[in-house]
Amino acid sequence: MTDTYIVLAKRWKRGWELHIDGVGVTQAGTLSKAEAVAREYIAFALDIEEENSFDVDVVPQLEAELAEQVRSARAEVRDAERRQREAAAKQREVAKKLGSAGLSGREIAAVLGMTPQRVSQLIGGSGRAGTAKRTAAVGKVTRVIKGKSATAGG
């Protein structure tokens, strides 16, 4: 699991003070630069070679009610992203099972309500749609005949 560093950004006349939980304090001229500055500071302070090997969550200091609304909205977005990844994995699994059950790529697309191109991306050439795939390269054609490869040409 990736470490996440919470950065409390406090506004001051020259920009933002970045209070990094358990690490220290630094400054950024603008809030838009806060994450990059915090990453660099954390990597330097903790002697971490790769600045992208951990997560940074910049939380601007706001009035309590507004801060709670921001926290809630961000949590909902993270949850929606997680649910979307889970739904995509399930869709991929179902598409592969439909292919294994003998449906063509176009049939799978119709069943799942997506384009044949998206089905091709999901199943990556597996199932019946994949066995029908022909590969041509440098004058050679490979065909799958009853589970065996036959190469012609070349």
N, C-alpha and C positions, 0 to 999 in steps of 0.2 A: 504494500500500500504506500502511496506517495505521501510525504509529509506536507502539511499545509501550515503556512505561517499567517497568522492574523496580524494585519497592520492597521492600527488606528491612526487615521489621518486627521490632524488637528490644524485648523486654519489659523494663520497668523499673518502679519502685514507683508511678509516677503514670500508667501507661498504656503506650504504645508509641512508641518512636522510629522514625521512618520515614526510612530511608536510600534516597534516590532516585538510582539509578545515573546519574551524569553531570549531576545537577541540584543536589542538596543534601540537607539534613536538616530534618525538621519533626517534629511530635509529634501524636498522636491519643490521646484518653482511652480509647477502646476499639478493639479490632481491627475491629469492625463499621463504625466510622467511618473507618477508615484509607484506603480507596479514595477517598472523597469529599474528605478532607483532602489527600491526595496530588494528586488532580486539580486542586484549587484552587491548591495550591502550585506545581505544574508550570506551570499556565497563567499564574500571576503571574510566576514566575521567568523564564519563556521568552517572555513577552509574547504568549501565544496567546489569541485572543479566545474561541474555543469550547472549553469544557472537555471536551466529548464528541467532539472531533475526533481523539483519540488513545486508545490502550488503556493500562490500568494493570494490572499483575500484582503483587498484594501477596503476598509470600512471608514468612510468619512464620519467625523463626529458631527452629529446633527441633534436637533431637539428630539426628545424621547419618542414622541408620537410618530414623527417623520422617520426616525431611525428604525422603528419597529415596522413601518410600512415598507421601507427599503429592504430590511432583512427578510420579511415575509415574501415580497415579490421575488427576490433573488432565490430564496428557497424553493418557491414554486417553479421557477424557470429550471433550476437544477433537477427537480423532481420530474418535470415534463421531459427534459432531455434524457433522463434515465429511462422513463417509460417509453420514449421513442426508440431508444436503443433496444429495449426488451421486445417491443413490437416488431422491429425490423428483424431481430433474431428469430422470432416466432414465424414471421412471414417467410423468411429464408427456409426454415425447417419444413413448413407446410409445402412450399413450392417444390422442394426436393422430394418430399413424399409423393406429391402429385405426379412428378416426373417418373418416379420409381413405379408408380401405379399404372404407367403407360400413357399418360396425357402428354400431348405435344406442348411445346413452348407457347404456342398461340392459345391452346386450350387452357393451360395454366393461367395465362394472362386474363382470359375471359372469366375464369372461376374466381380469381383473386381481385379482379377489377383494376388491372394495371396494364401497362404496355408490354408487348413481347420483349422489347429491349430491356425493360426493368427485370423481367423474368430471367433473361439471359444473364444479367448482372448478378442476380440472386443465386442462381443455381450453378453458375460458372461452368457450364458445359456438362453437368452431371445428369443422370436420368435419361429417358428416351430422347429428349431434345439434344442431349450431348452425344449420344451414340449416332445420331443422324448427322452430326457435324463432320464435314469433310475438310481435310487439311491439304493444301497444295503448297509445295515448296520446291523450288529449283527443279521443275520438271517431274516431280514425284507426287503421286496421289496416294494417300493412305485411306483405306476403307475398312470399316469394321463389319465383318461377316460372321454372324453367330458367335460373337465374342472373340474372334481371332482377327488379327491384323493381316491385311494383304497389301503389299506395296507394288504399284505398277509404275512403269516409266523409268526414265533416267539413266 
